[in-house]
Amino acid sequence: MRKSSRLFEIIQVLRSAARPLTARALAERLEVSERTIYRDIAALQGMRTPIEGEAGVGYVMRRGYDLPPLNFDPEEIEALRVGLAMLARTGDGALQKAAERIRAKIEALSPEADWLQVAPWGAPLDDPALGCVSKSVLRDAVRQARKLRLTYRDADEEESVRVVRPVAVIYHLECVMLAAWCELRHDFRHFRVDRLWGCDLLEEFFPEQQRTLRQLWTEQHGYAAGPQVIG
């Protein structure tokens, strides 16, 4: 988590807390060290954020403190609410948790809108107990331009192992797909994430090639790659 995001998150947590929170509690919540929390609290206090307390006792936010209002009109906020709710359809647990954090920030600064409802049905949720590959791992691999070794079973249950260079993650209503350059086929392939039975991050990166590969993939396939296009 970037420092700016972490500082914002500390403010949000303290604003909603019913009692003082220790640095340890904040560190566990934000998955950082206590030393990082102490530095962040000092930085916020240096910016005149009204945080009171001390190490070993806990920290509280002085009542009445509020963040500047979001610069969105009502329709833009409704668009954000619907878009965030629709992330439940992706089956991407990490994105859903991020959406919940964003939604909490919106709720803190604008009236409720429980009349906006989005059906949650869509791609299956990540479930490590069933051998599902985490979609966040795939997104990390694309972001880092990092090769993957995939164990894939096609529609006929035939299994193959591929080393691929991931270029995009595509969210369809009923499934999620990974678009990648397949070193076995020497071509682009699209892998349904729910048919991945293994995924290993390799210590091989291809940042110089990824932009070219993504441009080529976009020209050849773009968002037309539907669930029927299998690796």
Secondary structure as UniProt FT lines:
FT   HELIX           3..16
FT   HELIX           23..30
FT   HELIX           34..46
FT   TURN            47..48
FT   STRAND          51..54
FT   TURN            55..57
FT   STRAND          58..61
FT   TURN            63..64
FT   HELIX           74..86
FT   HELIX           87..90
FT   HELIX           93..109
FT   TURN            114..115
FT   HELIX           128..130
FT   HELIX           135..144
FT   STRAND          146..153
FT   TURN            155..156
FT   STRAND          159..171
FT   STRAND          176..182
FT   TURN            183..186
FT   STRAND          187..192
FT   HELIX           193..195
FT   STRAND          196..205
FT   HELIX           207..220
FT   HELIX           222..224
FT   TURN            227..228
//
